[in-house]
Amino acid sequence: MAASRKKPRVTAVPAAYMILEKQGRVLMSIRRTAYYAYGKYQLPAGHLEEGELPEEAAIREAREEAGVIVSKKDLRFVHASYQLKINKYGNRVNYFFAARKWKGRIRNMEPDKTEDWQWVDPKKIPPDMIMPPVEEALKAYRRAVAYSGLGMEWIKYKGLKANKMI
């Protein structure tokens, strides 16, 4: 009997995104940091911290980046995606949440990382000006699709290469 070879377990970096909506538009900003998606539209988002749930991370990121407080009761889970590795950081699992209500005035809390927040119609953003996983999630959200697998076909279709953009 041949010994079975175990494949290494896959790990994925979890991130949470907040879609703040107002009158058919979404709150977005353009990244300023050169090391990650420079010049691309983004949502308030970030990696999960130890012991944090995705919805808690989305709420925290909205507060830390845009200065608003979103209540858990006003939050809706709208999409998740799993993205295969295209850079040294590995596979990604992305959780997207949406809210139409929040407290506080929107302001740029991280001017060193991003330009001012603005209300944008995501359908009008050129594909080369938005982070690809965010573009895919916003399209899926509009179609009420809960999950996207961003595999090798998607990576090739988008023309992504290791360490290029994400």
Summary of the structure (lengths in Angstrom):
residues: 166
radius of gyration: 16.6
end to end distance: 44.1
largest distance: 66.7
contacts: 480
relative contact order: 0.23
helix: 24%
strand: 31%
